[in-house]
Amino acid sequence: MKMIEPKEIIRSRRRTIALEINAQGELIVRAPFRASMEQIIDFVIKQDKCRSEDRRSLILELHREISCIIKVNCIL
């Protein structure tokens, strides 16, 4: 799977790295001045993996629920 490329990295006096999606669906990264590019990219990759796993889990759960609903409707 390809990593989502940040459209922009905004550095400020913040303490944490944050990801946001703008109205155009582009990834914006907010990071502290002291964060290295390696730390920022590692964070983006980690978050992308977590979201992929969350999506996969959600899809499996929805599939199970739909299958259950279909079975119940067929039995009735």
N, C-alpha and C positions, 0 to 999 in steps of 0.2 A: 504494500500500500504506500502511496506517495504522501509525504508530509505536506500539510497545508503551508503554503508560503506566506509569511506576513507581508502585508501591503506596506506597513509602516511600523517603525519602532520609535516610540516616544520615550525619551529619557527625562527623568525629573528627580526631585529629592525624596521620592517615595521609598519605602522599605521592602516592598514586595513586587513580584512580577504579576501582571494581570493581562488577561486576554479579553478582547472584546470584538464583536462583529458589528461593523457599521451598517448603515441602511442599504448599501450596495452589496452586502454579503462578504466584504473583505475583512481579513483578520488584521487587527491592530494590536500591537504589543506595547504595554506600558511597563517600563522597567526602571530601576534605580540607576543612577549614574555609575555606581560601583559594579554593577553586574556585567560580567564579560559576555561576549557574543556566544561563547560556548555554553554558558549557563542559561542564556535566553533560549538558544536552540534546543538544549536538553529539556528545558521546561515545556516548550511548545511540543516536542516529540512525545514527552510523557503524557501531557494533557490530551494529545490527539489519540494516543493508545487507549487511555482511560475512556474517552468518549466513544471510541470504536467498540470497546467491550461493552459499554453501557447500551449502545445502539443494538448490538448483537443480542444482549440479554433481553432488551425490550422487545425485539422482533420475535425471539423465541417464546417469550411470555405471551405476547399477543396471539401468536400462532396457536399455542396451547389453549388459550381462552376461546378462540374462534372454533377450534376443533371440538372443544367441550360444548359450546353453544350449538354447533351443528349436530352433534350426537344427541344432545338433549332434545332438540327440535325434531330430530328424526324418530326418536323413541315416542314422543308425544303424538 
